[in-house]
Amino acid sequence: MRKSTVGCFDRCMRAPLCAVLLSVVLAACGKDAPPPAPEAAAPPAASPPAPATGTTAPAPAAAAVGAPGPAAGPAPDPATPPAAPATVVPIPKGPEVKVTPELIAEGKKIYFSAGCNACHGGTGGGGMCPPLINDIWVYGSDDDTLRTLISEGTAAMITHGKTRIGHEKVVGQMPPFAPVLKPGDTEKLLAFIHSINKTAGKVQ
């Protein structure tokens, strides 16, 4: 009984052991070894996100507010006198001024009717514009300069190469009076100016 049981057990164990040994031998020869598993492919690199529809690229930084451009120049200085013109027009020569009581009286009437007193004062003492009784004249005291100043105004004096030599403060420029004066009125005005300022007509 014992022998038969042992023999039966041996037969039962022999078959599985043989199978195990056979598979070990075959694995060593490489015949039944399973193929190696393929390497996992690397995931593709993530592409940058597409810009959202309707958005635009950021604009370049704007220049500093108030920064001058390459062609910007310095602001003009209001205290700087205007530059002289390239071509200077000589002041025209006029006749010698005659001074008589009649011409002085008529010149005084014109002085008030033309509104000269509003800026230069009723007696020529000045006000909003330079006085006519100063020893220093703004552009010169000779009769040709005074005649041209009355006829053409302050703005035209620079075209004649004249610059201010007086220092009186003025409210505005003197307008040209040739359009409002009749022929001969300027000579009468000069006669009146001679009567209130003895330096008038003399070259300084």
Contacts in CASP RR format, 6 or more apart in sequence:
PFRMAT RR
TARGET T0000
AUTHOR 0000-0000-0000
METHOD contacts of the structure
MODEL  1
MRKSTVGCFDRCMRAPLCAVLLSVVLAACGKDAPPPAPEAAAPPAASPPA
PATGTTAPAPAAAAVGAPGPAAGPAPDPATPPAAPATVVPIPKGPEVKVT
PELIAEGKKIYFSAGCNACHGGTGGGGMCPPLINDIWVYGSDDDTLRTLI
SEGTAAMITHGKTRIGHEKVVGQMPPFAPVLKPGDTEKLLAFIHSINKTA
GKVQ
23 32 0 8 1.000
26 32 0 8 1.000
27 33 0 8 1.000
81 163 0 8 1.000
81 164 0 8 1.000
82 158 0 8 1.000
84 158 0 8 1.000
84 161 0 8 1.000
84 163 0 8 1.000
85 158 0 8 1.000
85 159 0 8 1.000
85 161 0 8 1.000
88 159 0 8 1.000
88 160 0 8 1.000
88 161 0 8 1.000
89 159 0 8 1.000
89 160 0 8 1.000
90 160 0 8 1.000
91 144 0 8 1.000
91 145 0 8 1.000
91 148 0 8 1.000
91 160 0 8 1.000
91 162 0 8 1.000
92 144 0 8 1.000
92 148 0 8 1.000
93 144 0 8 1.000
94 143 0 8 1.000
94 144 0 8 1.000
94 147 0 8 1.000
95 187 0 8 1.000
96 143 0 8 1.000
97 143 0 8 1.000
97 187 0 8 1.000
97 190 0 8 1.000
97 191 0 8 1.000
97 194 0 8 1.000
97 201 0 8 1.000
98 187 0 8 1.000
98 191 0 8 1.000
99 191 0 8 1.000
99 194 0 8 1.000
99 195 0 8 1.000
100 191 0 8 1.000
103 187 0 8 1.000
103 188 0 8 1.000
103 191 0 8 1.000
103 192 0 8 1.000
104 191 0 8 1.000
104 192 0 8 1.000
104 194 0 8 1.000
104 195 0 8 1.000
106 188 0 8 1.000
106 191 0 8 1.000
107 185 0 8 1.000
107 188 0 8 1.000
107 189 0 8 1.000
107 191 0 8 1.000
107 192 0 8 1.000
108 192 0 8 1.000
110 116 0 8 1.000
110 181 0 8 1.000
110 185 0 8 1.000
110 188 0 8 1.000
110 189 0 8 1.000
110 192 0 8 1.000
111 117 0 8 1.000
111 122 0 8 1.000
111 189 0 8 1.000
111 192 0 8 1.000
112 122 0 8 1.000
114 177 0 8 1.000
114 180 0 8 1.000
114 181 0 8 1.000
114 185 0 8 1.000
114 189 0 8 1.000
116 189 0 8 1.000
117 124 0 8 1.000
118 128 0 8 1.000
119 126 0 8 1.000
119 127 0 8 1.000
119 128 0 8 1.000
119 129 0 8 1.000
119 171 0 8 1.000
119 174 0 8 1.000
120 126 0 8 1.000
120 127 0 8 1.000
120 129 0 8 1.000
120 130 0 8 1.000
120 131 0 8 1.000
120 132 0 8 1.000
121 127 0 8 1.000
121 131 0 8 1.000
123 133 0 8 1.000
123 196 0 8 1.000
124 131 0 8 1.000
124 132 0 8 1.000
124 133 0 8 1.000
124 196 0 8 1.000
125 131 0 8 1.000
125 132 0 8 1.000
125 133 0 8 1.000
126 132 0 8 1.000
128 170 0 8 1.000
128 171 0 8 1.000
128 172 0 8 1.000
129 168 0 8 1.000
129 170 0 8 1.000
129 171 0 8 1.000
129 172 0 8 1.000
129 174 0 8 1.000
130 138 0 8 1.000
130 166 0 8 1.000
130 168 0 8 1.000
130 170 0 8 1.000
131 168 0 8 1.000
132 193 0 8 1.000
132 196 0 8 1.000
132 197 0 8 1.000
132 200 0 8 1.000
133 196 0 8 1.000
133 197 0 8 1.000
134 168 0 8 1.000
134 197 0 8 1.000
135 199 0 8 1.000
136 165 0 8 1.000
136 166 0 8 1.000
136 204 0 8 1.000
137 145 0 8 1.000
137 146 0 8 1.000
137 165 0 8 1.000
137 166 0 8 1.000
137 199 0 8 1.000
137 200 0 8 1.000
137 204 0 8 1.000
138 164 0 8 1.000
138 165 0 8 1.000
138 166 0 8 1.000
138 168 0 8 1.000
139 145 0 8 1.000
139 149 0 8 1.000
139 157 0 8 1.000
139 162 0 8 1.000
139 163 0 8 1.000
139 164 0 8 1.000
139 165 0 8 1.000
140 146 0 8 1.000
140 162 0 8 1.000
140 165 0 8 1.000
140 204 0 8 1.000
141 199 0 8 1.000
141 200 0 8 1.000
141 201 0 8 1.000
141 202 0 8 1.000
141 203 0 8 1.000
141 204 0 8 1.000
142 201 0 8 1.000
142 202 0 8 1.000
142 203 0 8 1.000
142 204 0 8 1.000
143 190 0 8 1.000
143 200 0 8 1.000
143 201 0 8 1.000
145 162 0 8 1.000
146 190 0 8 1.000
146 193 0 8 1.000
146 200 0 8 1.000
146 201 0 8 1.000
147 186 0 8 1.000
147 187 0 8 1.000
147 190 0 8 1.000
148 156 0 8 1.000
148 157 0 8 1.000
148 160 0 8 1.000
149 157 0 8 1.000
149 174 0 8 1.000
150 177 0 8 1.000
150 178 0 8 1.000
150 181 0 8 1.000
150 186 0 8 1.000
150 189 0 8 1.000
150 190 0 8 1.000
151 176 0 8 1.000
151 177 0 8 1.000
151 178 0 8 1.000
151 181 0 8 1.000
151 186 0 8 1.000
152 176 0 8 1.000
152 178 0 8 1.000
153 173 0 8 1.000
153 174 0 8 1.000
153 175 0 8 1.000
153 176 0 8 1.000
153 177 0 8 1.000
154 172 0 8 1.000
154 173 0 8 1.000
154 174 0 8 1.000
154 175 0 8 1.000
155 173 0 8 1.000
156 176 0 8 1.000
177 186 0 8 1.000
178 186 0 8 1.000
181 189 0 8 1.000
190 200 0 8 1.000
193 200 0 8 1.000
194 200 0 8 1.000
194 201 0 8 1.000
END
